[in-house]
Amino acid sequence: MLNSSIRNSDWVTLFAPEPARRRTVSDSTTLIGPRGPETPNRAEEEGDYVVPVGFGWRCVTLTVAMPRNDAEEAAVRKVLEGPESTVRRLADDGEDTERPVRLKVELWVNGSKRGACREAERRVDRLTADRPSVRVTGTTLRQRRGSVPPTSRWHMYRIPTWGQHFLTSPLKELWVAAGGADVQRSVRLPITSSAEQAEAAFKREDGGGVPFEEGVHSVRRGIAPAADPSDRAETPWWNIRTGTPLRLASILAIVVCGWVARSVPWPWTAAFALPLAAASWYWGKWLTGNAERSWLVRFSAGSMVVLAIVITGYFMLGSAPSSGITASTVLFPVGAWLAALGSWHACRSSRVAQNAVALSPVLILPLPWVIPFFAQFLQSGYLHDNFGIPTSAVSIDPNWTYLIALRPAFFCACVIFICLGMTGWARYFYWNGRGKAYAIAMIACVAAVYLLTIIVASLQGVSEAASRAADSAVAGRDPDPYFGINGNLFCIRPVVNDPAVTNGPLPKDYPVLVFERAGDEVWAWDPRREVSSVAPSPALHVKADHVTTWAPTSGERPCAGDQKG
C-alpha cells in the first residue's frame, strides 16, 4: 500500500489495510488525520515521532542504493513515497559521481515483529522490480522512542427527544451508548480529551457529513476497555497485572456453567443466574472501562459476552462424552481467545472495518430468508424423507422454524469465525512471505469442507430423530416432539362408505402415527406396515371430512371398541 499501483493490484483484497493515518507524539491535541506534506530532507527531531494509529504497526528502516541520476532518483522517490512510508536522501560524500546514491526509506508494516524486515524488503523489491539497479542494502526494525499516547474514538449522535422520565432514562442511555442515535460521524482524539474538545473537533472538521448543531447533536466516547496502565514491552500478557489470566479463567468458568446447566434439571439451572450476573458485571466493567457509564450499559455489554459464552458451552460441551469434557473445557477458552484475536487482526485497518456500516445490512438482511429456507430443508428431511409426509401437510409453529436451524447456523458461524481468525493470524505474520493466495485458498477450502460437514451432520441428526420417533410409534408410544413437529398415535375410522384412501387400505384395529394437519387431508404413517414390509412404505392420506380420529385410552390401545361417537 505504498502507492496507487499496489492498491490497484494485488493488495486490494477483502482484508487489505486501508491507508494509514498518522499523528505526532509531540502534537497530542491535533486530530488524527491524513499525514500532511513533509520535506524529504527535514531533520528528524526528538519527540516528533510520526506513527500510524493503531496497535501492531512496525517501522522498518531500509537503505536503498541506486546509481547517481537525478531523474531516476526522482522516479524512485515517487514510487516509494506513500501514506505508509517516507523517503529521504542520506548525506553525500562530496560530488563523487561514481558513488551510488543512498536513500533512507522508513516503511510501516502492520503485523508481527518477526518477518517485518523481510516483508518491508519484499515490498520495496516489488515496487522497484522494473529497475534492477535499485537494491536494498540494509534493513533495521526501528524501536519506538517512547510510548504512543492512547487514543479513543468519539461519535456524534442526535439527542433523542424521548427518555425524560426516570424509568426510560436508563433505556435512553443504553440506546445512545449502543450507537442507535449516531449520525455516522466520528473522530479519534487523545484519551485525555474531553467532550468539549470533541465537540470543537466536530465543529471545525471539514470532512463532510452532518454538521454539528448545538442542542441537536452531542458527542459520546466509543465503548472500549480502559487504557492499559502496564508497560506491554516489559509486562507479558500472562502477568496478573494485565488482567488477561483472570479473563481467561472467567471464560473457562462460564463455559463450565453452560455445560452443567445442560446436565441438571430446570429448577437447579436458575442457581446459575447469580454467578452469571456477577460475571456479566465484571465483563461489562472491563469492556466499558474507558469512561463512566450507567449500570445498565455496563451490565448489557457484559451480558452479551457472557450469554454468548454460556450458549457456546451449552451447545458444544453439553453432549460431549465424559472422556473429552476436561480437555474441551480447558482448550475452548484458549481457542476462542486466539480466534477472536485473529479475527481482529483480519478485520482491523481493513476495508471490512472501513465499510462495516455498509456491509452489515448486506450480511444481516438475507438471514430472515436463508434461515427459514434451511429450516424447511431440515423439516422436509424429518417428515418427507422418513415418513413420506410433505411438510405442507403438517402444521408447524413458525417460531420452531427458526429454532430448528439455530444450532446448525451457530456451528456455521463458529466455523466462519475460526477461519476468519486463521486468516487474521496469516495476515499478522505477512502471509508467510509470498503465500498469500495459497493461504486464502486453503482457508476457504477448509471453511467449505466444514460447512458442508455441518450440513451433512444436521441432516443425519434429523434422520436419527425421525428414527427414534418411528421406533416409539412401533412400540406403541407417542414420539417426543421435535422442534414443533408433534406426532401422536390416533385411531382412525371412516365416516363415509368407501372413502378414497391413497396408499391404503385404512387400518381400523390399531393406531397410526398422525401429525398435526395443516390442510384438508389427514396424513398417517402406519407403524405395522413399516415393520412388515421390506421397503419403506409411503404414508397414507385421506380427506379429513371422510374420517374421524381419536386417541385410544386402553392399555393395549385397540381401536375396535374405543371409538368416540
C-alpha positions in Angstrom: 0.0 0.0 0.0 2.8 2.4 -0.8 1.1 3.9 -3.8 -1.9 3.6 -6.0 -0.3 0.9 -8.2 -0.2 -1.5 -5.3 -3.7 -0.7 -4.1 -5.0 -1.3 -7.6 -3.2 -4.6 -8.0 -2.6 -7.4 -5.6 -3.3 -5.6 -2.3 -6.9 -4.6 -2.9 -8.5 -7.6 -1.3 -11.1 -8.1 1.4 -8.5 -7.8 4.1 -6.3 -5.2 2.6 -5.4 -2.5 5.1 -6.7 1.0 4.5 -4.2 3.8 4.1 -2.6 4.5 7.4 -3.5 7.6 9.3 -0.7 9.4 11.2 -0.1 11.8 14.0 2.9 13.0 16.0 3.5 12.3 19.7 4.5 15.9 20.3 1.2 17.2 18.9 -1.3 15.5 21.2 -4.0 18.0 20.6 -4.2 17.6 16.9 -7.0 15.5 15.3 -5.7 12.3 13.9 -6.0 12.6 10.1 -4.0 12.0 6.9 -0.4 13.0 7.1 0.4 16.4 5.8 3.2 17.1 3.3 6.7 16.6 4.5 10.0 17.9 3.4 12.1 14.9 2.2 15.3 16.2 3.8 13.8 17.6 7.0 15.7 16.9 10.2 14.3 14.3 12.5 13.6 15.8 15.9 13.2 14.1 19.2 9.6 13.8 20.1 8.4 14.3 16.5 8.0 10.6 16.1 5.4 10.0 13.4 3.5 6.8 13.8 0.4 5.3 12.2 -2.5 5.0 14.6 -3.3 1.5 15.9 -1.7 -1.5 17.5 0.8 -3.6 15.6 2.4 -1.1 13.3 6.2 -1.6 12.9 8.6 0.9 11.4 11.4 -0.7 9.3 14.3 1.5 8.1 15.7 0.4 4.8 18.8 1.7 3.0 18.3 1.7 -0.8 21.3 2.2 -3.1 21.0 3.3 -6.8 23.2 4.9 -9.4 23.5 8.7 -9.3 20.9 10.0 -11.6 18.6 12.9 -10.7 15.7 11.8 -13.0 16.0 8.2 -11.9 16.2 9.2 -8.2 13.0 11.4 -8.5 11.2 8.5 -10.1 12.2 6.0 -7.4 11.3 8.5 -4.7 7.8 9.0 -6.3 7.3 5.2 -6.3 8.5 4.6 -2.7 6.8 7.5 -1.0 3.2 6.9 0.2 0.9 7.2 3.2 2.9 4.4 5.0 6.4 5.4 4.0 8.8 8.3 3.9 12.0 8.7 1.8 15.0 11.0 2.4 18.4 11.1 0.9 21.4 10.3 3.1 24.3 12.7 3.4 26.6 12.5 0.3 30.4 12.2 0.4 31.4 15.1 -1.9 30.5 15.2 -5.5 31.7 11.8 -6.5 29.6 10.8 -9.4 30.7 7.2 -9.2 29.4 6.8 -5.7 25.8 5.4 -5.6 23.0 7.4 -4.1 21.7 6.1 -0.8 18.1 6.7 0.2 16.7 6.1 3.7 13.2 4.6 3.5 11.1 4.4 6.6 8.3 1.9 5.8 5.4 1.0 8.2 4.2 -2.6 8.1 1.2 -3.9 10.1 2.0 -7.2 11.8 4.4 -9.1 13.9 8.0 -8.1 14.7 9.1 -11.4 13.2 9.3 -11.0 9.5 8.7 -7.3 9.5 12.1 -6.6 7.9 11.7 -9.3 5.2 8.2 -8.0 4.4 9.4 -4.4 4.0 12.2 -5.6 1.8 9.8 -7.6 -0.3 7.5 -4.5 -0.8 10.4 -2.4 -1.9 11.7 -5.1 -4.3 8.2 -5.4 -5.8 8.0 -1.6 -6.3 11.4 -1.4 -7.9 11.2 -4.6 -9.9 11.5 -2.7 -13.2 14.7 -1.0 -12.0 17.4 -3.7 -11.5 20.0 -1.1 -10.5 18.0 -0.2 -7.3 18.8 -2.6 -4.5 18.2 -2.8 -0.7 21.5 -2.8 1.2 20.2 -2.9 4.7 17.1 -3.2 6.9 16.6 -2.4 10.5 13.5 -2.6 12.7 13.1 0.8 14.4 12.4 0.8 18.1 9.9 3.3 19.5 11.5 6.1 21.5 8.7 6.2 24.0 5.1 5.1 24.1 2.4 6.4 21.8 -0.3 8.2 23.7 -3.5 6.1 23.7 -6.5 7.4 21.8 -10.2 7.0 21.9 -12.9 7.4 19.2 -15.7 10.0 19.7 -19.0 9.6 17.9 -21.6 12.3 17.1 -25.2 11.5 17.8 -28.6 13.2 17.6 -30.0 13.8 21.1 -33.2 11.7 21.5 -36.3 13.6 22.3 -37.7 10.7 24.5 -36.3 9.4 27.8 -37.1 12.3 30.1 -38.9 10.0 32.6 -36.8 8.4 35.3 -37.9 4.9 34.1 -37.0 5.5 30.5 -33.8 7.5 31.1 -31.6 4.3 31.5 -33.0 3.0 28.3 -32.1 6.2 26.6 -28.5 6.0 27.8 -28.3 2.4 26.6 -29.7 3.4 23.2 -27.2 6.2 22.9 -24.2 4.1 24.1 -25.1 1.3 21.6 -24.9 3.7 18.7 -28.6 3.8 18.0 -28.7 7.6 17.7 -25.4 8.0 15.9 -25.2 10.1 12.7 -22.1 8.3 11.3 -19.5 10.9 12.1 -16.5 10.1 14.3 -13.1 11.5 15.2 -10.2 10.0 17.1 -8.7 12.1 19.9 -6.2 11.5 22.7 -7.7 9.6 25.5 -7.4 12.6 27.9 -9.6 14.7 25.7 -13.0 15.9 27.0 -16.4 16.2 25.5 -15.9 19.9 24.9 -12.8 19.2 22.8 -14.6 16.5 20.8 -17.5 19.0 20.1 -14.9 21.5 18.9 -13.3 18.9 16.7 -16.6 18.1 15.1 -17.4 21.8 14.5 -14.1 22.6 12.8 -13.8 19.3 10.8 -14.5 19.9 7.1 -14.7 16.3 6.1 -18.3 16.5 5.2 -21.3 14.8 6.8 -24.0 16.1 9.1 -22.9 19.5 10.6 -22.8 19.7 14.3 -25.6 21.8 15.8 -25.8 22.9 19.5 -28.8 21.5 21.2 -29.5 19.0 18.4 -26.3 16.9 18.5 -24.0 15.7 21.2 -20.9 13.5 21.4 -20.1 10.3 23.2 -16.9 8.3 23.7 -16.9 4.9 22.0 -17.2 1.9 24.2 -13.8 0.3 24.8 -11.7 -1.1 27.6 -9.7 1.4 29.7 -6.1 2.1 28.6 -3.7 -0.5 29.9 -1.5 1.1 32.6 1.2 -1.6 32.4 4.1 -1.4 30.0 3.5 -4.0 27.4 7.1 -4.1 26.4 8.1 -5.2 29.9 4.9 -6.9 31.1 3.9 -10.1 29.3 0.3 -10.9 28.7 0.2 -13.7 31.3 1.2 -11.2 34.1 -1.7 -10.8 36.6 -1.5 -7.0 36.2 -2.7 -7.2 32.6 -5.9 -8.9 33.7 -5.7 -11.4 30.9 -5.3 -14.6 33.1 -8.4 -13.6 35.1 -10.5 -13.1 32.0 -9.4 -16.4 30.6 -10.3 -18.1 33.9 -13.7 -16.4 33.8 -14.3 -17.7 30.3 -13.5 -21.2 31.5 -15.8 -20.9 34.4 -18.7 -19.6 32.2 -18.2 -22.4 29.8 -18.4 -24.9 32.6 -21.7 -23.2 33.8 -23.1 -23.7 30.3 -22.2 -27.3 30.3 -23.5 -28.0 33.8 -26.8 -26.1 33.0 -27.5 -28.7 30.3 -26.9 -31.6 32.7 -29.0 -30.5 35.7 -32.8 -30.2 36.0 -34.5 -26.9 35.3 -35.0 -25.7 38.9 -31.3 -26.1 39.6 -30.5 -24.2 36.4 -31.8 -21.0 38.0 -29.0 -21.2 40.6 -26.5 -20.1 37.9 -28.2 -16.8 37.5 -26.3 -15.1 40.3 -22.7 -16.1 39.3 -23.5 -15.3 35.7 -24.9 -11.9 36.7 -21.6 -11.3 38.6 -19.6 -12.3 35.6 -21.7 -10.0 33.4 -20.9 -7.1 35.7 -17.2 -7.9 35.7 -17.0 -8.2 31.9 -19.2 -5.1 31.4 -17.0 -3.1 33.7 -13.9 -4.1 31.7 -15.5 -3.6 28.3 -16.8 -0.1 29.1 -13.9 1.0 31.3 -12.7 3.9 29.2 -15.5 6.2 30.6 -18.1 6.4 33.3 -21.3 4.8 32.2 -24.6 3.8 33.7 -25.1 0.4 35.3 -27.5 -0.7 32.5 -24.9 0.0 29.8 -22.2 -1.9 31.7 -24.4 -4.8 32.5 -25.8 -5.1 29.0 -22.3 -5.1 27.4 -21.2 -7.8 29.8 -24.4 -9.8 29.4 -23.8 -10.1 25.6 -20.4 -11.6 26.2 -21.5 -13.9 29.0 -24.6 -15.1 27.1 -22.5 -15.9 24.0 -20.0 -18.0 26.1 -22.8 -19.8 28.0 -24.7 -20.7 24.8 -21.4 -22.0 23.3 -20.7 -24.2 26.3 -24.3 -25.3 26.4 -24.4 -26.5 22.7 -20.8 -27.6 22.2 -20.0 -29.3 25.6 -23.4 -30.4 26.7 -23.4 -33.5 24.6 -19.7 -34.2 24.7 -18.5 -37.6 26.0 -17.3 -37.6 29.6 -13.8 -38.5 28.5 -13.4 -35.3 26.5 -15.1 -32.9 28.8 -11.9 -31.9 30.7 -9.8 -31.3 27.6 -12.5 -29.5 25.7 -13.3 -27.2 28.7 -9.7 -26.3 29.1 -8.9 -25.8 25.4 -12.1 -24.0 24.4 -11.3 -20.6 26.1 -7.8 -20.6 24.7 -9.1 -21.4 21.2 -11.8 -18.8 21.4 -9.4 -16.2 22.5 -7.0 -17.0 19.6 -9.9 -17.0 17.1 -11.2 -13.7 18.4 -7.7 -12.1 18.3 -7.1 -13.5 14.8 -10.5 -12.1 13.6 -9.5 -8.7 15.0 -6.2 -8.9 13.1 -8.1 -9.9 9.9 -10.6 -7.0 10.1 -8.8 -4.1 11.7 -7.4 -1.4 9.5 -9.1 -3.1 6.6 -11.8 -2.2 4.1 -14.1 -4.6 6.0 -13.8 -2.3 9.1 -13.9 0.8 7.0 -17.1 -0.2 5.3 -18.7 -2.0 8.3 -21.8 0.2 8.2 -22.5 -0.6 4.6 -21.6 -4.3 4.9 -23.7 -5.0 8.0 -27.1 -4.7 6.2 -25.9 -6.8 3.3 -24.9 -9.6 5.6 -27.9 -9.4 8.0 -30.8 -8.7 5.7 -30.7 -12.1 3.9 -30.9 -14.0 7.2 -34.7 -13.9 7.6 -34.9 -15.7 4.2 -31.9 -18.0 4.5 -32.6 -19.4 7.9 -36.2 -20.4 7.2 -35.2 -22.0 3.9 -32.6 -24.2 5.7 -35.1 -24.9 8.4 -37.7 -26.1 5.9 -35.0 -28.2 4.4 -34.4 -29.9 7.7 -38.2 -30.3 8.4 -38.6 -31.9 5.0 -35.8 -34.3 5.8 -37.7 -35.3 9.0 -41.2 -35.7 7.5 -40.8 -36.4 3.8 -37.6 -38.5 3.8 -38.5 -40.6 6.8 -42.3 -40.7 6.9 -43.3 -39.8 3.4 -45.4 -36.8 4.6 -44.9 -33.4 2.9 -44.2 -30.5 5.1 -47.0 -28.5 3.7 -49.5 -31.0 5.2 -48.2 -30.6 8.7 -48.9 -27.6 11.0 -45.7 -26.3 12.5 -45.3 -23.2 14.6 -43.3 -20.6 12.7 -41.1 -19.9 15.8 -39.9 -23.5 15.6 -39.0 -23.0 12.0 -36.2 -20.6 13.2 -35.2 -22.7 16.2 -34.6 -25.9 14.2 -31.9 -24.1 12.2 -30.4 -22.3 15.2 -27.9 -25.0 16.1 -26.5 -25.6 12.6 -26.4 -21.8 12.0 -24.5 -21.4 15.3 -21.9 -24.0 14.2 -21.6 -22.5 10.8 -20.9 -19.1 12.4 -18.2 -20.8 14.6 -16.5 -22.2 11.5 -16.5 -18.9 9.8 -15.3 -17.2 13.0 -12.4 -19.7 13.3 -11.4 -19.4 9.6 -11.5 -15.7 9.9 -9.2 -16.0 12.8 -6.8 -18.2 10.8 -6.9 -15.5 8.1 -6.1 -12.8 10.6 -3.1 -14.7 12.0 -1.8 -15.4 8.5 -2.1 -11.7 7.7 -0.4 -10.8 11.0 2.6 -12.9 10.0 2.6 -11.4 6.5 1.0 -14.4 4.8 4.2 -16.4 5.3 6.1 -14.3 2.7 4.6 -14.9 -0.8 2.0 -17.4 0.2 -1.0 -15.0 0.5 -3.1 -16.5 -2.3 -2.2 -20.0 -1.1 -3.2 -19.3 2.4 -6.6 -17.7 1.4 -7.3 -20.6 -0.9 -6.6 -23.2 1.7 -8.6 -21.4 4.4 -11.5 -21.1 2.0 -11.4 -24.8 1.2 -11.2 -25.7 4.9 -14.3 -23.5 5.6 -16.2 -25.0 2.7 -15.4 -28.6 3.9 -16.5 -27.9 7.4 -19.7 -26.0 6.4 -20.7 -29.0 4.2 -19.9 -31.3 7.1 -22.2 -29.3 9.4 -25.0 -29.6 6.8 -24.5 -33.3 6.4 -24.3 -33.8 10.2 -27.5 -31.8 10.6 -29.4 -34.0 8.1 -28.0 -37.1 9.9 -29.2 -35.7 13.2 -32.7 -35.2 11.7 -32.8 -38.7 10.4 -31.8 -40.1 13.8 -34.6 -38.1 15.5 -37.1 -39.4 12.9 -35.8 -43.0 13.5 -36.4 -42.6 17.3 -39.9 -41.3 16.6 -40.6 -44.3 14.3 -39.3 -46.7 16.9 -41.6 -45.1 19.6 -44.6 -45.4 17.3 -43.8 -49.1 16.6 -43.5 -49.7 20.3 -47.0 -48.1 20.9 -45.7 -44.9 22.4 -46.2 -41.3 21.3 -42.9 -39.9 19.9 -41.3 -36.9 21.5 -41.9 -33.6 19.8 -39.1 -32.4 17.5 -38.9 -28.6 17.1 -42.6 -28.1 16.7 -43.3 -31.3 14.8 -45.8 -33.1 17.1 -46.9 -36.6 16.2 -49.4 -38.8 18.2 -50.9 -42.2 17.8 -54.5 -42.0 16.8 -57.2 -44.4 15.9 -58.8 -43.6 12.6 -62.3 -44.6 11.3 -64.1 -43.7 8.1 -67.4 -41.8 8.4 -68.5 -42.4 4.7 -68.8 -45.5 2.7 -65.6 -46.5 0.7 -63.5 -43.3 1.3 -60.8 -42.7 -1.2 -57.6 -43.6 0.6 -54.2 -43.1 -1.1 -51.7 -45.8 -0.3 -54.5 -47.6 1.7 -56.1 -49.6 3.0 -57.1 -47.7 6.1 -56.2 -49.5 9.3 -59.1 -49.9 11.7 -57.8 -52.1 14.5 -54.7 -50.3 15.7 -53.5 -46.7 15.9 -51.4 -44.9 13.3 -49.0 -42.0 13.7 -50.7 -38.7 12.8 -49.1 -35.3 12.8 -51.0 -32.0 13.3 -52.6 -31.4 9.9 -52.4 -28.0 8.0 -54.8 -28.8 5.1 -57.9 -30.7 4.3 -56.3 -34.1 4.3 -55.2 -36.4 7.1 -51.7 -37.9 6.6 -50.9 -41.0 8.6 -47.9 -43.3 9.0 -48.7 -47.0 9.6 -46.1 -48.5 12.0 -47.2 -52.1 11.5 -47.0 -51.8 7.7 -43.5 -50.4 8.1 -42.4 -53.3 10.2 -43.9 -56.0 7.9 -42.7 -54.5 4.6 -39.2 -54.8 3.3 -39.1 -51.4 1.5 -40.2 -48.2 3.2 -44.0 -47.9 2.8 -45.4 -44.5 1.8 -47.8 -42.6 4.1 -51.5 -42.9 3.5 -53.7 -39.9 3.3 -57.4 -39.3 3.1 -59.8 -36.4 3.1 -60.3 -35.0 6.6 -64.1 -34.9 6.3 -64.2 -38.6 5.3 -62.7 -39.9 8.6 -62.8 -39.3 12.3 -59.8 -39.7 14.7 -59.5 -40.2 18.4 -56.8 -41.1 20.9 -57.1 -44.6 22.3 -57.1 -45.0 26.0 -56.8 -48.7 26.8 -53.5 -50.3 27.7 -53.2 -52.3 24.6 -54.6 -49.4 22.5 -57.1 -51.4 20.4 -59.2 -49.2 18.3 -62.1 -51.5 17.7 -64.0 -50.7 20.8 -62.7 -47.2 21.7 -64.5 -45.2 19.0 -65.9 -42.0 20.5 -69.0 -41.3 18.6 
